[in-house]
Amino acid sequence: MANRDAPRKLKRRPTLGLFLLCLMMALQGCGRFNRGPEGEGFLRKEYDTRVRFERSGGVAGMRTATVIDSKSLPQKEAQHLRNLIDESGFFGLPEEILGPRRPDEFIYTITVEIDGRQHTVRTTDTASPTQLKPLIEGLNEAARKGQGQP
């Protein structure tokens, strides 16, 4: 009886091996493609990004505006900008995210163009969603440094 069970233990399951091979191949490719606008798969290097950023209001009521084009940035900075846009879920955000107006609050208007698609979001310091704040901070920093075109 022990001899009958022995061959069964030695049998291999080709479907499990095939499944694991396919899984490994799929996971290996995941790092090469990243989400583009609307969740489409783009190679990061294949699409150019243009961002128009405007900040107005504040205590002095000053307006700051800049246009940042990924073509004019070093590759590392352009990649960082695209990551901030992707992580914010920018193309899924509503056009206006405004709450009750507070005195001396900044108002931000951000327009992103990627691969022929354009989306604009208008928000304030207090109303902006958490996932959008890193993008706003990065664009504020770029405007302070004079990156981009006025």
C-alpha positions in Angstrom: 0.0 0.0 0.0 2.9 2.3 0.6 4.1 1.7 -2.9 0.8 3.0 -4.4 1.0 6.3 -2.5 4.7 7.0 -3.4 4.1 7.7 -7.1 1.3 10.1 -6.3 3.7 12.2 -4.1 6.2 12.4 -6.9 3.8 13.7 -9.5 4.2 17.3 -10.4 1.5 19.7 -11.1 2.3 21.5 -14.4 -0.5 24.0 -14.0 0.9 25.3 -10.7 4.3 25.8 -12.3 2.8 27.5 -15.3 0.8 29.8 -13.1 3.8 30.8 -11.0 5.9 31.4 -14.2 3.1 33.7 -15.6 2.9 35.5 -12.2 6.6 36.1 -12.1 6.6 37.5 -15.7 3.7 39.8 -14.9 5.3 41.1 -11.8 8.6 41.7 -13.5 6.9 44.0 -16.0 5.0 46.0 -13.3 8.0 48.3 -12.6 8.3 49.3 -16.3 4.9 50.8 -16.8 3.2 53.4 -14.6 -0.2 54.9 -14.6 -0.8 57.8 -16.9 -3.9 59.9 -17.1 -7.1 58.2 -16.4 -5.3 55.0 -15.3 -4.0 54.2 -18.8 -0.7 52.4 -19.1 2.0 54.7 -20.5 5.8 54.5 -20.4 6.7 57.4 -18.2 9.2 58.7 -20.8 6.6 58.6 -23.6 4.5 61.5 -22.5 5.3 65.2 -21.8 3.8 67.1 -18.9 2.9 70.7 -18.8 1.6 72.3 -15.6 0.2 75.8 -15.2 0.2 76.9 -11.5 -1.4 80.0 -10.1 -1.5 81.1 -6.4 -3.4 84.2 -5.4 -4.7 85.7 -2.2 -2.9 85.6 1.1 -2.2 88.5 3.4 -0.7 90.7 0.6 -3.1 89.5 -2.0 -0.2 88.8 -4.4 -0.5 86.5 -7.4 2.2 84.0 -8.4 2.0 82.1 -11.6 4.3 79.8 -13.4 4.3 77.2 -16.3 6.4 74.1 -15.9 7.1 71.9 -18.9 8.7 68.5 -18.2 10.8 69.0 -21.4 12.7 71.9 -19.8 13.4 70.0 -16.5 16.2 67.5 -15.7 14.9 64.0 -16.0 14.9 63.4 -12.3 12.8 66.5 -11.6 10.4 65.7 -14.4 10.0 62.2 -13.0 9.3 63.7 -9.5 6.7 66.1 -11.0 4.9 63.2 -12.8 5.0 61.1 -9.6 3.4 64.0 -7.6 0.6 64.3 -10.2 0.0 60.5 -10.3 0.0 60.2 -6.5 -2.5 63.0 -6.2 -5.0 61.3 -8.5 -5.2 64.6 -10.3 -7.3 63.6 -13.3 -9.9 62.1 -10.9 -10.3 65.2 -8.8 -13.3 67.6 -9.3 -12.6 70.9 -11.0 -13.5 72.9 -7.9 -12.7 71.9 -4.4 -13.7 75.0 -2.4 -14.9 75.3 1.2 -16.0 78.3 3.2 -13.8 81.3 2.3 -11.3 82.3 5.0 -9.5 85.6 5.2 -6.0 85.7 3.8 -6.3 82.2 2.4 -4.4 81.2 -0.8 -6.4 80.0 -3.8 -4.6 77.6 -6.2 -5.5 77.0 -9.8 -3.6 74.0 -11.3 -3.9 72.9 -14.9 -2.1 69.7 -16.0 -1.7 68.7 -19.6 -0.5 65.2 -20.3 -0.6 63.4 -23.7 -3.2 65.8 -25.1 -5.4 65.6 -22.0 -6.0 68.6 -19.8 -7.6 69.0 -16.4 -7.9 72.0 -14.1 -8.4 72.0 -10.3 -9.2 75.1 -8.3 -8.8 74.8 -4.5 -7.8 76.6 -1.3 -5.4 75.9 1.5 -8.1 74.5 3.8 -10.2 72.8 1.2 -7.5 70.9 -0.7 -7.5 67.2 -0.2 -4.6 65.6 1.6 -3.4 63.8 -1.6 -3.1 67.1 -3.4 -1.0 68.9 -0.8 2.4 67.5 -1.9 1.8 68.6 -5.5 0.8 72.1 -4.3 3.9 72.3 -2.1 6.1 71.1 -5.0 4.6 73.7 -7.3 4.9 76.4 -4.7 8.6 75.6 -4.3 9.2 75.6 -8.1 7.5 79.0 -8.3 9.6 80.4 -5.5 12.8 79.2 -7.2 11.7 80.7 -10.4 11.5 77.4 -12.2 9.2 77.4 -15.3 8.0 80.4 -17.2 5.9 83.2 -15.7 
